[in-house]
Amino acid sequence: MAVISIDGSQRKAARIAGFLYLITFAIVVAANFGIADRLIVHGNPAATVQNIRAHETLFRINIAAFVIYSAGVVGLLSALYVALKPVSAGLALAASLFRFVFALIWLVAPLSMYLVLRVLSSQYLHVVGTGQLQALAQLAVGGGFEGYYIGLPFFGLASTLTFYLFFKSGYVPRLLGVVGAIASGWCVISALAFIAIPDFDKTMSLWWLDSAMGLSELALGFRLAFMGIKSPEVQALGARANMTTAGRENSQSSQSVKKKTSAQTASIATP
């Protein structure tokens, strides 16, 4: 493989991308599992509406968190493009575009959630009944989350190309690139199957769609944020240095053992 050098802007962009990986991951997990799961009761529109009305501020914080997440994804794709453009400008641009499409589709969720607040406002109670409003609110909230699965193939394609470029460049351990690319490719295939096959979620848990890719991106985020990117030559020199140090230590240990053995032999031979 061709050796690809690294400049200062790439190193800085890679660090930024690493922290954005971690920040966006934390935001979306907190919003989904810390807020949305507490308010939205699947299959029970009345309970969902009651929770939203009782905790409207929390619901609005959830909407804001989703918007911030989408903005964070745009920042992430920009940083990744700067870091990976020297490896392949075309593939880096394609990965950025796929991730940007996902960021746009993701905005369907906060938009739908905001519409729920409009639907539940008192002015609509005069037009439709309470039961109909509750059903519309549940439909709007659920529709926002369904948008995630529509955007997931684009997310998976972006991640597949990103991991491939990191594998090709050798900026991070190539094993991480291979595992991430495979996990992301699986996400693309399974997400398309979820969209195309009726009741696919009854055949396979939806956690299997993106969990492996999410963990791979989390690992990449930690790597980039706290260790940065390194050229293959630097990593090879580091490995050789470690081997040389280990060899010297072994040699010194062997010489020490030989000296002790010689001393013991000499003391035995002396009458």
C-alpha positions, 0 to 999 in steps of 0.5 A, spaced: 500 500 500 502 507 498 504 511 504 500 517 505 503 522 509 499 526 515 499 534 515 497 538 521 490 540 519 489 532 518 491 531 525 487 537 528 481 534 524 482 527 526 482 529 534 475 534 532 472 528 529 474 523 535 471 528 540 464 529 535 464 522 535 463 521 542 459 527 544 454 526 538 453 519 541 452 521 548 447 526 546 443 521 542 443 516 547 441 521 553 436 523 548 433 517 546 434 513 552 434 518 558 428 522 555 424 519 549 423 512 552 420 515 559 415 520 555 413 515 549 409 509 551 408 505 545 401 502 543 398 507 548 397 514 545 393 516 551 399 515 556 404 518 551 400 525 550 399 525 558 406 524 559 408 530 554 403 535 557 406 533 564 413 534 562 413 539 556 419 542 558 423 535 558 420 534 551 422 540 548 429 539 551 429 532 547 427 536 541 433 540 542 438 535 543 436 531 536 437 538 533 444 539 536 445 531 534 444 533 527 448 539 527 454 535 530 453 530 525 455 535 520 461 537 524 463 530 524 463 529 517 466 536 515 472 533 520 472 526 517 473 529 510 479 534 512 482 528 515 481 523 509 481 527 503 488 526 502 487 518 502 481 519 497 478 525 495 472 522 491 471 517 497 471 522 502 466 526 499 462 520 498 462 519 505 461 526 507 455 526 502 452 520 505 452 522 512 449 529 510 443 526 507 442 522 514 443 528 518 437 531 514 433 525 514 434 525 522 431 532 522 424 529 521 424 526 528 425 533 532 420 536 526 415 531 528 416 531 535 415 539 535 408 538 530 406 534 536 406 540 541 402 544 535 397 538 535 396 538 542 395 545 543 388 547 545 386 550 538 385 543 535 381 540 540 375 544 537 376 541 531 377 534 532 376 529 538 381 528 544 382 520 542 383 523 535 388 528 537 392 522 541 392 518 535 395 523 531 400 525 536 402 518 537 403 517 529 407 523 529 412 521 534 413 514 531 414 517 524 419 521 527 423 515 529 421 511 523 425 516 519 431 514 523 431 507 519 430 510 512 436 514 513 440 508 516 442 505 510 446 512 508 449 512 515 451 505 514 454 507 507 458 513 510 461 509 515 463 503 511 467 508 506 470 512 512 472 505 515 475 503 509 479 509 508 482 509 515 484 502 513 487 504 506 491 509 510 493 505 516 492 512 520 489 507 525 490 500 526 487 496 520 483 491 524 479 497 527 478 499 519 476 492 517 471 490 523 468 497 522 467 496 515 464 489 516 459 492 521 457 498 517 456 494 511 452 489 515 448 495 517 446 497 510 444 490 508 439 489 514 437 496 514 434 495 507 431 489 509 428 492 514 425 497 509 423 492 504 421 486 508 414 486 512 414 485 519 422 484 519 423 487 526 419 480 528 424 476 525 430 479 528 431 484 533 432 491 531 438 492 536 442 487 531 441 493 525 446 498 528 449 496 534 456 493 531 456 499 527 455 504 533 460 500 537 465 500 532 464 508 531 465 509 538 471 505 538 474 509 533 472 516 536 476 514 542 482 512 538 481 519 534 480 523 540 485 520 545 491 518 540 490 521 534 492 518 527 499 516 526 502 514 519 504 507 518 511 509 518 511 511 525 507 505 527 512 501 524 518 505 527 514 504 534 513 497 533 521 496 531 523 500 537 519 496 542 522 489 539 529 492 539 528 494 547 525 487 548 531 484 544 536 488 548 532 487 555 533 479 553 540 480 551 542 483 558 538 478 562 541 473 558 548 476 559 547 477 566 545 469 567 551 467 563 555 472 568 552 469 574 553 462 571 560 463 570 561 466 577 558 460 580 562 455 576 569 459 578 567 458 585 566 451 585 572 450 581 576 454 586 579 449 592 
